[in-house]
Amino acid sequence: MHPSLPDYMQEIGVQIHYRPDLTAAEVPAALAAHPYDGLMVRSKLRVTRELLAHGPHLRYVARAGAGVDNIDEEALAAAGVTLLNAPEGNRDAVGEYALGLLLALLRNIVRADQEVRAGQWRREANRGEELGGKVVGLLGYGHMGRAFARRLAAFGCTVLAYDHNPNCVPDQHATLVSLPELQARAEVLSLHIPYSQANHHFVNEELLAGFRNPLWLLNTARGEVLDHAAVVQRLQTGLLRGAALDVLENEKLLTLSPEQQARYDYLRTAPNVILSPHIAGWSFQSYERINQVLARKIREFLSK
């Protein structure tokens, strides 16, 4: 956590035992040793029914970040434990980064940089596409999708968004559409859906085949929502014009299965693919802002 955490917690009257050194195996005993009201985690620790049993006094789990795929929400509900997370803390970082990925993809920025460093001066081969006039489709219109849409507003493109939540509220930055309309019109597809078992490989060959136009594809969400076999196949056949992936199906690169390794080897050598190590929400500003958001939400929860 950002070192500002103790100060923010002190401001709201919460005493913390800050133990970033704990291994996952040591957490149950640490929970059992004190009558903690709250447990604060990042993305590595899995919060399960078994873990919660060691913290019978827990009232809330605070996830320092946006994604909650490491947390068993059904188990929390059964135990009467409230889940707090902080997508507001890194949504601006994700919105900016997604825009950067899209511009780099359309204008061949990464490839051109590598070529010049290698002594190649290839102007015509790196002629790119302008974002203005494109139809950008957003799959998921929560905090991250909205932050991206706000930044697209100045580029003269059309922004469409599909969200399966019927209560999703529209705003002035994107038009909410059905999934078939998104598939009919989008030229760029950017993923902003959380990972869950229901969303595993939600973006697969069948869904991608429903898009009328060859796509540029962005993923700053979770690697598991995307079927990478379908991505590789469509890149090889030209049905995907390019991909920018900040997240992968398996981000522990030393543990890839043979099939995952083959897909990774293709992606890392493809000239129309940009890869980065899950850093879309990873800015110096978001690092502290997550603390601010959690402190506010914990204060509000405790004051009820």
HUDA-V979210 format. One record per pair of residues at least 24 apart in sequence whose ideal C-beta (glycine too) atoms are under 10 Angstrom apart, sorted by the first residue. I is the first residue (numbers start at 1). J is the second residue. D is the distance in Angstrom with one decimal. If there is no record, write none. Layout:
i=I j=J d=D
i=I j=J d=D
This chain:
i=1 j=40 d=7.6
i=1 j=42 d=7.6
i=1 j=64 d=6.0
i=1 j=287 d=8.4
i=1 j=288 d=9.4
i=1 j=290 d=7.9
i=1 j=291 d=6.5
i=1 j=294 d=9.1
i=2 j=64 d=9.0
i=2 j=89 d=10.0
i=2 j=284 d=8.8
i=2 j=286 d=9.2
i=2 j=287 d=4.6
i=2 j=288 d=4.5
i=2 j=289 d=8.6
i=2 j=290 d=7.2
i=2 j=291 d=5.3
i=2 j=292 d=9.4
i=3 j=287 d=9.5
i=3 j=288 d=8.7
i=3 j=291 d=9.1
i=4 j=287 d=8.9
i=4 j=288 d=5.3
i=4 j=289 d=9.8
i=4 j=290 d=9.9
i=4 j=291 d=5.3
i=4 j=292 d=8.1
i=4 j=295 d=9.3
i=5 j=40 d=8.3
i=5 j=64 d=8.6
i=5 j=288 d=9.0
i=5 j=290 d=9.2
i=5 j=291 d=5.0
i=5 j=294 d=8.4
i=5 j=295 d=8.3
i=6 j=291 d=9.5
i=7 j=291 d=8.6
i=7 j=295 d=9.1
i=8 j=288 d=8.9
i=8 j=291 d=5.0
i=8 j=292 d=6.5
i=8 j=293 d=9.7
i=8 j=294 d=7.7
i=8 j=295 d=3.9
i=8 j=296 d=8.8
i=8 j=298 d=9.1
i=8 j=299 d=9.5
i=9 j=38 d=9.8
i=9 j=40 d=9.1
i=9 j=291 d=8.5
i=9 j=294 d=8.9
i=9 j=295 d=6.5
i=9 j=298 d=7.9
i=9 j=299 d=9.7
i=10 j=295 d=9.6
i=11 j=295 d=6.8
i=11 j=299 d=8.5
i=12 j=294 d=9.8
i=12 j=295 d=5.4
i=12 j=296 d=8.1
i=12 j=297 d=10.0
i=12 j=298 d=6.3
i=12 j=299 d=4.2
i=12 j=300 d=9.4
i=12 j=302 d=7.6
i=12 j=303 d=9.2
i=13 j=298 d=9.9
i=13 j=299 d=8.1
i=13 j=302 d=8.1
i=14 j=38 d=7.5
i=14 j=40 d=9.9
i=14 j=295 d=8.0
i=14 j=298 d=6.3
i=14 j=299 d=8.0
i=14 j=302 d=7.5
i=16 j=40 d=7.6
i=24 j=51 d=8.8
i=27 j=51 d=6.6
i=27 j=54 d=7.8
i=27 j=55 d=9.1
i=28 j=52 d=9.8
i=28 j=53 d=8.3
i=28 j=54 d=4.1
i=28 j=55 d=8.4
i=29 j=54 d=7.5
i=30 j=54 d=8.4
i=30 j=55 d=9.2
i=31 j=55 d=3.9
i=31 j=56 d=8.9
i=31 j=57 d=9.0
i=31 j=58 d=7.5
i=32 j=56 d=8.6
i=36 j=60 d=9.9
i=37 j=298 d=9.3
i=37 j=301 d=9.7
i=37 j=302 d=7.9
i=38 j=62 d=5.9
i=38 j=81 d=9.2
i=38 j=82 d=9.2
i=38 j=84 d=8.5
i=38 j=294 d=9.8
i=38 j=298 d=6.8
i=38 j=301 d=8.7
i=38 j=302 d=8.8
i=39 j=63 d=9.6
i=39 j=81 d=8.6
i=40 j=64 d=6.1
i=40 j=84 d=9.1
i=40 j=291 d=9.8
i=40 j=294 d=7.1
i=40 j=298 d=8.7
i=41 j=65 d=9.0
i=41 j=68 d=9.8
i=41 j=70 d=7.3
i=41 j=71 d=7.7
i=42 j=70 d=8.6
i=42 j=290 d=9.2
i=43 j=67 d=6.5
i=43 j=68 d=9.2
i=43 j=69 d=8.2
i=43 j=70 d=5.6
i=43 j=71 d=9.7
i=43 j=278 d=9.1
i=44 j=70 d=7.3
i=45 j=70 d=6.6
i=45 j=71 d=9.0
i=46 j=70 d=5.1
i=46 j=71 d=7.6
i=46 j=72 d=7.8
i=47 j=71 d=4.4
i=47 j=72 d=6.3
i=47 j=73 d=9.2
i=47 j=75 d=7.6
i=47 j=76 d=7.3
i=47 j=81 d=8.9
i=47 j=83 d=8.7
i=48 j=72 d=5.2
i=48 j=75 d=6.2
i=48 j=76 d=9.9
i=49 j=74 d=8.3
i=49 j=75 d=3.9
i=49 j=76 d=9.0
i=49 j=78 d=7.4
i=49 j=79 d=7.7
i=50 j=75 d=8.6
i=51 j=75 d=8.5
i=52 j=76 d=7.0
i=52 j=78 d=8.6
i=52 j=79 d=4.9
i=52 j=80 d=9.9
i=52 j=81 d=6.5
i=53 j=79 d=8.2
i=55 j=79 d=8.7
i=55 j=81 d=8.4
i=58 j=82 d=9.3
i=59 j=301 d=7.8
i=59 j=302 d=8.3
i=60 j=84 d=5.7
i=60 j=297 d=8.8
i=60 j=298 d=7.0
i=60 j=301 d=5.8
i=60 j=302 d=8.4
i=61 j=85 d=9.0
i=62 j=86 d=7.9
i=62 j=290 d=9.9
i=62 j=293 d=9.7
i=62 j=294 d=5.1
i=62 j=295 d=9.3
i=62 j=297 d=7.3
i=62 j=298 d=6.2
i=62 j=301 d=8.9
i=63 j=87 d=9.5
i=63 j=290 d=9.5
i=63 j=294 d=8.4
i=64 j=89 d=8.0
i=64 j=90 d=9.8
i=64 j=287 d=9.7
i=64 j=290 d=5.3
i=64 j=291 d=7.6
i=64 j=293 d=9.0
i=64 j=294 d=6.2
i=65 j=89 d=7.3
i=65 j=90 d=6.7
i=65 j=281 d=7.1
i=65 j=282 d=9.9
i=65 j=286 d=9.0
i=65 j=290 d=6.3
i=65 j=293 d=9.9
i=65 j=294 d=9.5
i=66 j=90 d=6.1
i=66 j=91 d=7.4
i=66 j=94 d=7.9
i=66 j=142 d=8.8
i=66 j=143 d=6.9
i=66 j=144 d=7.0
i=66 j=194 d=7.9
i=66 j=221 d=9.4
i=66 j=281 d=6.7
i=66 j=286 d=9.8
i=66 j=290 d=8.9
i=67 j=144 d=9.9
i=67 j=194 d=5.9
i=67 j=195 d=6.6
i=67 j=196 d=10.0
i=67 j=221 d=8.1
i=67 j=222 d=6.4
i=67 j=247 d=9.9
i=67 j=281 d=9.2
i=68 j=194 d=7.1
i=68 j=195 d=9.0
i=68 j=196 d=8.9
i=69 j=194 d=6.6
i=69 j=195 d=4.2
i=69 j=196 d=6.6
i=69 j=197 d=9.2
i=69 j=199 d=9.1
i=69 j=222 d=6.5
i=69 j=224 d=7.9
i=69 j=225 d=9.7
i=70 j=195 d=9.5
i=73 j=196 d=8.9
i=82 j=297 d=9.6
i=82 j=298 d=10.0
i=82 j=301 d=6.2
i=82 j=304 d=9.5
i=84 j=293 d=9.0
i=84 j=294 d=6.6
i=84 j=296 d=9.7
i=84 j=297 d=4.6
i=84 j=298 d=6.5
i=84 j=300 d=9.0
i=84 j=301 d=6.4
i=85 j=143 d=10.0
i=85 j=290 d=9.4
i=85 j=293 d=8.6
i=85 j=294 d=8.2
i=85 j=297 d=8.3
i=86 j=143 d=9.6
i=86 j=286 d=9.2
i=86 j=289 d=8.0
i=86 j=290 d=4.7
i=86 j=291 d=8.4
i=86 j=292 d=8.5
i=86 j=293 d=4.0
i=86 j=294 d=5.2
i=86 j=295 d=9.6
i=86 j=296 d=9.2
i=86 j=297 d=7.2
i=87 j=142 d=7.0
i=87 j=143 d=4.0
i=87 j=144 d=6.9
i=87 j=147 d=9.3
i=87 j=194 d=9.3
i=87 j=281 d=8.9
i=87 j=290 d=9.4
i=87 j=293 d=8.2
i=88 j=143 d=6.3
i=88 j=147 d=9.5
i=88 j=286 d=9.8
i=88 j=289 d=7.7
i=88 j=290 d=8.7
i=88 j=292 d=8.9
i=88 j=293 d=5.0
i=88 j=294 d=9.8
i=88 j=296 d=9.0
i=88 j=297 d=9.1
i=89 j=143 d=9.4
i=89 j=281 d=8.1
i=89 j=285 d=9.2
i=89 j=286 d=5.6
i=89 j=287 d=8.6
i=89 j=288 d=8.5
i=89 j=289 d=4.4
i=89 j=290 d=3.5
i=89 j=291 d=7.8
i=89 j=292 d=7.0
i=89 j=293 d=4.3
i=89 j=294 d=7.5
i=90 j=143 d=8.7
i=90 j=144 d=8.4
i=90 j=147 d=9.1
i=90 j=280 d=8.1
i=90 j=281 d=3.4
i=90 j=282 d=7.7
i=90 j=283 d=7.4
i=90 j=285 d=8.9
i=90 j=286 d=3.9
i=90 j=287 d=8.5
i=90 j=289 d=7.1
i=90 j=290 d=6.3
i=90 j=293 d=9.0
i=91 j=142 d=8.6
i=91 j=143 d=4.2
i=91 j=144 d=5.5
i=91 j=145 d=9.1
i=91 j=146 d=7.4
i=91 j=147 d=4.2
i=91 j=148 d=8.9
i=91 j=150 d=9.6
i=91 j=192 d=9.8
i=91 j=281 d=7.8
i=91 j=286 d=8.4
i=91 j=289 d=9.4
i=91 j=293 d=9.9
i=92 j=143 d=9.5
i=92 j=144 d=9.7
i=92 j=147 d=5.6
i=92 j=150 d=8.9
i=92 j=151 d=8.9
i=92 j=281 d=9.1
i=92 j=283 d=8.1
i=92 j=285 d=7.5
i=92 j=286 d=7.1
i=92 j=289 d=8.1
i=93 j=144 d=9.6
i=93 j=147 d=8.5
i=93 j=220 d=9.8
i=93 j=279 d=8.8
i=93 j=280 d=6.7
i=93 j=281 d=4.8
i=93 j=282 d=6.8
i=93 j=283 d=4.1
i=93 j=284 d=9.3
i=93 j=285 d=6.9
i=93 j=286 d=4.2
i=93 j=287 d=9.0
i=93 j=289 d=8.5
i=93 j=290 d=9.9
i=94 j=143 d=8.2
i=94 j=144 d=4.7
i=94 j=145 d=9.2
i=94 j=147 d=6.0
i=94 j=148 d=7.1
i=94 j=192 d=8.1
i=94 j=220 d=5.6
i=94 j=221 d=9.0
i=94 j=246 d=8.8
i=94 j=279 d=9.9
i=94 j=280 d=4.6
i=94 j=281 d=4.8
i=94 j=282 d=9.3
i=94 j=283 d=9.2
i=94 j=286 d=8.4
i=95 j=143 d=9.0
i=95 j=144 d=6.9
i=95 j=145 d=8.7
i=95 j=146 d=7.9
i=95 j=147 d=3.0
i=95 j=148 d=4.6
i=95 j=149 d=8.0
i=95 j=150 d=6.5
i=95 j=151 d=5.1
i=95 j=152 d=8.9
i=95 j=192 d=9.6
i=95 j=220 d=9.1
i=95 j=280 d=8.8
i=95 j=281 d=9.6
i=96 j=147 d=8.0
i=96 j=148 d=8.7
i=96 j=151 d=6.5
i=96 j=280 d=8.6
i=96 j=281 d=9.9
i=96 j=283 d=7.8
i=96 j=285 d=9.9
i=96 j=286 d=9.9
i=97 j=147 d=9.8
i=97 j=148 d=9.0
i=97 j=151 d=9.9
i=97 j=218 d=9.7
i=97 j=220 d=6.3
i=97 j=244 d=9.7
i=97 j=246 d=7.0
i=97 j=276 d=8.2
i=97 j=279 d=7.2
i=97 j=280 d=4.0
i=97 j=281 d=7.5
i=97 j=282 d=8.3
i=97 j=283 d=8.1
i=98 j=136 d=10.0
i=98 j=138 d=9.4
i=98 j=144 d=7.8
i=98 j=145 d=9.1
i=98 j=147 d=8.1
i=98 j=148 d=4.6
i=98 j=149 d=9.9
i=98 j=151 d=7.8
i=98 j=152 d=9.0
i=98 j=190 d=6.0
i=98 j=191 d=9.5
i=98 j=192 d=8.2
i=98 j=218 d=5.9
i=98 j=219 d=9.4
i=98 j=220 d=5.0
i=98 j=221 d=9.8
i=98 j=244 d=8.4
i=98 j=246 d=8.2
i=98 j=280 d=6.5
i=99 j=131 d=8.8
i=99 j=147 d=9.4
i=99 j=148 d=6.6
i=99 j=150 d=9.7
i=99 j=151 d=4.7
i=99 j=152 d=6.9
i=99 j=154 d=10.0
i=99 j=155 d=8.5
i=99 j=190 d=9.6
i=99 j=218 d=9.6
i=100 j=151 d=9.5
i=100 j=244 d=9.0
i=100 j=274 d=9.7
i=100 j=276 d=9.7
i=100 j=280 d=9.1
i=101 j=190 d=8.7
i=101 j=216 d=9.6
i=101 j=218 d=5.6
i=101 j=219 d=9.2
i=101 j=220 d=7.2
i=101 j=243 d=9.6
i=101 j=244 d=3.9
i=101 j=245 d=8.7
i=101 j=246 d=6.9
i=101 j=274 d=6.1
i=101 j=276 d=7.7
i=101 j=280 d=7.9
i=102 j=131 d=6.7
i=102 j=134 d=9.1
i=102 j=136 d=7.7
i=102 j=148 d=8.7
i=102 j=151 d=9.6
i=102 j=152 d=8.3
i=102 j=155 d=9.3
i=102 j=157 d=9.7
i=102 j=188 d=6.6
i=102 j=190 d=7.3
i=102 j=216 d=7.1
i=102 j=218 d=6.0
i=102 j=242 d=9.8
i=102 j=244 d=6.9
i=102 j=274 d=9.7
i=103 j=128 d=9.0
i=103 j=130 d=9.7
i=103 j=131 d=6.6
i=103 j=155 d=9.0
i=103 j=244 d=9.8
i=104 j=128 d=9.5
i=104 j=242 d=9.7
i=104 j=244 d=6.9
i=104 j=274 d=5.9
i=104 j=276 d=10.0
i=105 j=129 d=8.8
i=105 j=131 d=9.9
i=105 j=188 d=8.7
i=105 j=216 d=5.6
i=105 j=217 d=8.8
i=105 j=218 d=7.5
i=105 j=241 d=8.5
i=105 j=242 d=4.9
i=105 j=243 d=7.7
i=105 j=244 d=4.8
i=105 j=272 d=7.6
i=105 j=273 d=8.7
i=105 j=274 d=5.9
i=106 j=130 d=7.1
i=106 j=131 d=5.9
i=106 j=134 d=8.0
i=106 j=188 d=8.3
i=106 j=216 d=6.7
i=106 j=241 d=9.1
i=106 j=242 d=8.0
i=106 j=244 d=9.7
i=107 j=131 d=8.8
i=108 j=242 d=8.8
i=108 j=271 d=8.3
i=108 j=272 d=8.2
i=108 j=274 d=10.0
i=109 j=274 d=8.7
i=110 j=244 d=9.0
i=110 j=271 d=9.1
i=110 j=272 d=9.8
i=110 j=273 d=9.1
i=110 j=274 d=5.3
i=110 j=275 d=9.3
i=110 j=276 d=9.8
i=111 j=242 d=9.8
i=111 j=270 d=9.9
i=111 j=271 d=5.3
i=111 j=272 d=7.7
i=111 j=273 d=9.5
i=111 j=274 d=8.8
i=114 j=271 d=8.8
i=115 j=271 d=9.4
i=125 j=271 d=9.7
i=129 j=187 d=9.1
i=129 j=188 d=9.8
i=129 j=216 d=8.3
i=129 j=241 d=8.5
i=129 j=242 d=9.5
i=130 j=155 d=8.5
i=130 j=156 d=8.8
i=130 j=157 d=9.1
i=131 j=155 d=4.7
i=131 j=156 d=7.8
i=131 j=157 d=5.5
i=131 j=188 d=8.3
i=131 j=216 d=9.9
i=132 j=156 d=4.0
i=132 j=157 d=6.1
i=133 j=157 d=6.4
i=133 j=158 d=8.1
i=133 j=187 d=9.2
i=134 j=158 d=7.4
i=134 j=159 d=9.5
i=134 j=186 d=9.0
i=134 j=187 d=5.0
i=134 j=188 d=5.9
i=134 j=213 d=9.9
i=134 j=216 d=8.5
i=135 j=159 d=8.0
i=135 j=160 d=6.5
i=135 j=182 d=9.2
i=135 j=184 d=9.7
i=135 j=185 d=5.0
i=135 j=186 d=5.4
i=135 j=187 d=5.0
i=135 j=188 d=7.2
i=135 j=213 d=8.0
i=136 j=160 d=7.2
i=136 j=161 d=9.2
i=136 j=174 d=8.6
i=136 j=185 d=9.9
i=136 j=186 d=6.9
i=136 j=187 d=7.3
i=136 j=188 d=4.4
i=136 j=189 d=8.2
i=136 j=190 d=6.7
i=136 j=216 d=9.0
i=136 j=218 d=9.2
i=137 j=161 d=7.4
i=137 j=162 d=7.2
i=137 j=174 d=9.4
i=137 j=177 d=8.3
i=137 j=179 d=9.6
i=137 j=181 d=9.2
i=137 j=182 d=4.7
i=137 j=183 d=8.1
i=137 j=184 d=9.8
i=137 j=185 d=7.2
i=137 j=186 d=3.0
i=137 j=187 d=7.9
i=137 j=188 d=6.4
i=137 j=189 d=5.0
i=137 j=190 d=7.1
i=137 j=191 d=9.8
i=137 j=211 d=8.3
i=137 j=213 d=9.7
i=137 j=215 d=8.3
i=138 j=162 d=7.3
i=138 j=163 d=8.4
i=138 j=173 d=9.7
i=138 j=174 d=6.3
i=138 j=176 d=9.7
i=138 j=177 d=9.9
i=138 j=182 d=8.3
i=138 j=186 d=8.8
i=138 j=188 d=9.1
i=138 j=189 d=8.1
i=138 j=190 d=5.4
i=138 j=191 d=8.3
i=138 j=192 d=5.8
i=138 j=193 d=9.6
i=138 j=218 d=9.5
i=139 j=163 d=8.2
i=139 j=164 d=9.4
i=139 j=179 d=8.4
i=139 j=182 d=7.3
i=139 j=186 d=9.1
i=139 j=189 d=6.4
i=139 j=190 d=7.0
i=139 j=191 d=5.1
i=139 j=192 d=6.4
i=139 j=193 d=5.8
i=139 j=202 d=8.1
i=139 j=203 d=7.0
i=139 j=207 d=9.0
i=139 j=218 d=9.9
i=139 j=219 d=9.6
i=139 j=221 d=8.4
i=139 j=225 d=8.6
i=140 j=164 d=8.4
i=140 j=165 d=9.0
i=140 j=168 d=9.2
i=140 j=190 d=8.8
i=140 j=191 d=6.8
i=140 j=192 d=3.7
i=140 j=193 d=3.8
i=140 j=194 d=7.6
i=140 j=199 d=9.3
i=140 j=202 d=9.7
i=140 j=221 d=7.0
i=140 j=225 d=9.0
i=141 j=165 d=8.3
i=141 j=168 d=5.5
i=141 j=169 d=8.8
i=141 j=170 d=8.2
i=141 j=171 d=8.7
i=141 j=173 d=9.5
i=141 j=174 d=6.5
i=141 j=176 d=6.7
i=141 j=192 d=7.1
i=141 j=193 d=9.5
i=142 j=168 d=7.9
i=142 j=192 d=6.6
i=142 j=193 d=8.2
i=142 j=194 d=7.9
i=143 j=192 d=8.5
i=144 j=190 d=9.2
i=144 j=191 d=9.3
i=144 j=192 d=4.4
i=144 j=193 d=9.1
i=144 j=194 d=9.2
i=144 j=220 d=7.0
i=144 j=221 d=7.2
i=144 j=280 d=8.3
i=144 j=281 d=8.2
i=145 j=173 d=9.5
i=145 j=174 d=7.6
i=145 j=190 d=7.6
i=145 j=191 d=9.1
i=145 j=192 d=3.8
i=145 j=193 d=8.5
i=145 j=220 d=10.0
i=145 j=221 d=9.3
i=146 j=171 d=6.7
i=146 j=173 d=6.8
i=146 j=174 d=7.6
i=146 j=192 d=8.6
i=147 j=173 d=9.4
i=147 j=192 d=8.9
i=148 j=173 d=8.9
i=148 j=174 d=9.0
i=148 j=190 d=6.3
i=148 j=192 d=6.9
i=148 j=218 d=8.7
i=148 j=220 d=8.2
i=148 j=280 d=9.9
i=149 j=173 d=3.9
i=149 j=174 d=4.3
i=149 j=175 d=9.8
i=149 j=190 d=9.4
i=149 j=192 d=9.4
i=150 j=174 d=9.1
i=152 j=188 d=9.5
i=152 j=190 d=9.2
i=157 j=187 d=8.9
i=157 j=188 d=8.2
i=158 j=185 d=7.8
i=158 j=186 d=9.2
i=158 j=187 d=9.2
i=159 j=186 d=9.8
i=159 j=188 d=9.5
i=159 j=190 d=9.6
i=160 j=184 d=9.7
i=160 j=185 d=6.2
i=160 j=186 d=6.3
i=160 j=188 d=9.9
i=160 j=189 d=10.0
i=161 j=190 d=9.5
i=161 j=192 d=8.5
i=162 j=186 d=9.3
i=162 j=193 d=9.6
i=163 j=192 d=8.9
i=163 j=193 d=8.3
i=164 j=193 d=8.3
i=164 j=198 d=9.4
i=164 j=199 d=9.3
i=164 j=202 d=9.4
i=179 j=207 d=8.2
i=179 j=210 d=8.0
i=180 j=210 d=7.4
i=182 j=210 d=9.1
i=182 j=211 d=8.2
i=183 j=207 d=7.8
i=183 j=208 d=8.9
i=183 j=209 d=9.1
i=183 j=210 d=4.3
i=183 j=211 d=4.8
i=183 j=212 d=6.6
i=183 j=213 d=9.1
i=183 j=215 d=9.8
i=184 j=210 d=8.6
i=184 j=211 d=8.0
i=184 j=212 d=5.3
i=184 j=213 d=8.7
i=185 j=211 d=9.1
i=185 j=212 d=7.5
i=185 j=213 d=7.9
i=186 j=211 d=6.4
i=186 j=212 d=8.4
i=186 j=213 d=6.7
i=186 j=215 d=6.8
i=186 j=216 d=9.6
i=187 j=211 d=9.0
i=187 j=212 d=9.4
i=187 j=213 d=5.0
i=187 j=214 d=8.0
i=187 j=215 d=6.8
i=187 j=216 d=7.1
i=187 j=241 d=8.6
i=188 j=213 d=9.2
i=188 j=215 d=6.6
i=188 j=216 d=4.7
i=188 j=217 d=7.8
i=188 j=218 d=7.1
i=188 j=241 d=9.2
i=188 j=242 d=9.7
i=189 j=213 d=9.5
i=189 j=215 d=5.0
i=189 j=216 d=7.4
i=189 j=217 d=5.3
i=189 j=218 d=7.1
i=189 j=219 d=9.1
i=189 j=240 d=9.3
i=189 j=243 d=9.8
i=190 j=215 d=10.0
i=190 j=216 d=8.9
i=190 j=217 d=7.9
i=190 j=218 d=4.1
i=190 j=219 d=7.8
i=190 j=220 d=7.4
i=190 j=221 d=8.8
i=190 j=244 d=9.0
i=191 j=217 d=7.8
i=191 j=218 d=6.7
i=191 j=219 d=4.5
i=191 j=220 d=7.1
i=191 j=221 d=4.6
i=191 j=222 d=8.4
i=191 j=223 d=9.9
i=191 j=225 d=6.1
i=191 j=226 d=6.6
i=191 j=245 d=9.6
i=191 j=246 d=9.9
i=191 j=247 d=8.9
i=192 j=218 d=9.1
i=192 j=219 d=9.1
i=192 j=220 d=7.2
i=192 j=221 d=5.6
i=192 j=225 d=9.7
i=193 j=219 d=9.8
i=193 j=221 d=5.6
i=193 j=222 d=8.0
i=193 j=225 d=5.7
i=193 j=226 d=9.8
i=194 j=221 d=7.0
i=194 j=222 d=6.8
i=194 j=225 d=8.0
i=195 j=221 d=7.2
i=195 j=222 d=3.7
i=195 j=223 d=8.2
i=195 j=224 d=5.0
i=195 j=225 d=5.5
i=195 j=226 d=9.9
i=195 j=247 d=9.3
i=196 j=222 d=9.3
i=196 j=224 d=9.3
i=196 j=225 d=8.8
i=197 j=224 d=9.5
i=199 j=224 d=7.8
i=199 j=225 d=5.0
i=199 j=226 d=9.8
i=200 j=224 d=5.7
i=200 j=225 d=7.2
i=200 j=226 d=9.8
i=200 j=227 d=9.0
i=201 j=225 d=7.2
i=201 j=226 d=7.1
i=201 j=227 d=4.3
i=201 j=228 d=9.0
i=201 j=229 d=9.1
i=201 j=230 d=8.2
i=201 j=249 d=9.0
i=202 j=226 d=7.9
i=202 j=227 d=8.6
i=203 j=227 d=6.5
i=203 j=228 d=9.9
i=203 j=230 d=7.7
i=203 j=231 d=8.5
i=204 j=229 d=8.6
i=204 j=230 d=5.4
i=204 j=231 d=9.6
i=205 j=229 d=7.8
i=205 j=230 d=4.0
i=205 j=231 d=9.3
i=205 j=233 d=7.2
i=205 j=234 d=7.9
i=205 j=239 d=10.0
i=206 j=230 d=8.5
i=208 j=233 d=9.3
i=208 j=234 d=6.1
i=208 j=239 d=7.5
i=208 j=240 d=7.7
i=209 j=234 d=8.7
i=209 j=239 d=8.3
i=211 j=239 d=8.6
i=211 j=240 d=9.6
i=213 j=239 d=9.7
i=213 j=241 d=9.0
i=214 j=238 d=6.8
i=214 j=239 d=5.7
i=214 j=240 d=6.7
i=214 j=241 d=5.0
i=214 j=242 d=9.5
i=215 j=239 d=7.8
i=215 j=240 d=5.7
i=215 j=241 d=6.5
i=215 j=242 d=8.6
i=215 j=243 d=8.7
i=216 j=240 d=7.6
i=216 j=241 d=5.2
i=216 j=242 d=5.0
i=216 j=243 d=7.4
i=216 j=244 d=7.7
i=216 j=272 d=8.8
i=217 j=241 d=8.4
i=217 j=242 d=7.4
i=217 j=243 d=4.5
i=217 j=244 d=7.4
i=217 j=245 d=8.0
i=217 j=273 d=9.5
i=218 j=242 d=9.4
i=218 j=243 d=7.6
i=218 j=244 d=4.9
i=218 j=245 d=7.9
i=218 j=246 d=8.1
i=218 j=274 d=9.1
i=218 j=280 d=9.5
i=219 j=243 d=7.7
i=219 j=244 d=7.5
i=219 j=245 d=5.1
i=219 j=246 d=6.5
i=219 j=247 d=5.7
i=219 j=248 d=8.8
i=219 j=280 d=9.3
i=220 j=244 d=8.4
i=220 j=245 d=8.6
i=220 j=246 d=4.7
i=220 j=247 d=6.9
i=220 j=276 d=9.1
i=220 j=278 d=8.8
i=220 j=279 d=9.3
i=220 j=280 d=4.0
i=220 j=281 d=7.9
i=221 j=246 d=8.6
i=221 j=247 d=6.6
i=221 j=280 d=8.8
i=222 j=246 d=10.0
i=222 j=247 d=5.7
i=222 j=248 d=9.7
i=222 j=249 d=9.5
i=222 j=251 d=9.8
i=222 j=278 d=9.1
i=223 j=247 d=4.0
i=223 j=248 d=4.4
i=223 j=249 d=4.6
i=223 j=250 d=7.3
i=223 j=251 d=6.5
i=223 j=278 d=8.2
i=224 j=248 d=9.2
i=224 j=249 d=6.2
i=224 j=250 d=8.9
i=224 j=251 d=10.0
i=225 j=249 d=9.6
i=228 j=259 d=9.2
i=228 j=260 d=7.6
i=228 j=263 d=4.9
i=228 j=264 d=8.3
i=228 j=266 d=9.4
i=228 j=267 d=7.6
i=229 j=259 d=7.7
i=229 j=260 d=9.5
i=229 j=262 d=9.5
i=229 j=263 d=6.5
i=231 j=263 d=7.9
i=231 j=266 d=9.3
i=231 j=267 d=7.7
i=231 j=273 d=8.9
i=232 j=262 d=8.3
i=232 j=263 d=5.1
i=232 j=264 d=9.4
i=232 j=265 d=9.8
i=232 j=266 d=5.2
i=232 j=267 d=6.8
i=232 j=270 d=8.5
i=232 j=273 d=9.5
i=233 j=263 d=9.6
i=233 j=266 d=9.8
i=235 j=266 d=7.5
i=235 j=267 d=7.9
i=235 j=270 d=6.0
i=235 j=272 d=7.0
i=235 j=273 d=6.9
i=236 j=266 d=7.6
i=236 j=270 d=8.7
i=238 j=272 d=9.7
i=240 j=270 d=9.9
i=240 j=272 d=8.2
i=240 j=273 d=9.2
i=241 j=272 d=6.8
i=242 j=270 d=8.5
i=242 j=271 d=8.9
i=242 j=272 d=3.8
i=242 j=273 d=6.7
i=242 j=274 d=7.8
i=243 j=267 d=7.5
i=243 j=270 d=8.0
i=243 j=272 d=7.2
i=243 j=273 d=5.1
i=243 j=274 d=7.4
i=243 j=275 d=8.9
i=244 j=272 d=9.5
i=244 j=273 d=7.4
i=244 j=274 d=4.2
i=244 j=275 d=8.0
i=244 j=276 d=8.0
i=245 j=273 d=7.1
i=245 j=274 d=7.2
i=245 j=275 d=5.6
i=245 j=276 d=7.6
i=245 j=278 d=9.7
i=246 j=274 d=8.7
i=246 j=275 d=7.9
i=246 j=276 d=4.8
i=246 j=277 d=7.8
i=246 j=278 d=5.9
i=246 j=279 d=6.5
i=246 j=280 d=4.6
i=246 j=281 d=9.0
i=246 j=282 d=9.4
i=247 j=275 d=9.6
i=247 j=276 d=8.8
i=247 j=277 d=8.9
i=247 j=278 d=5.3
i=247 j=279 d=9.7
i=247 j=280 d=8.0
i=248 j=275 d=7.6
i=248 j=276 d=9.8
i=248 j=277 d=8.8
i=248 j=278 d=8.0
i=251 j=277 d=7.4
i=251 j=278 d=6.0
i=253 j=277 d=9.2
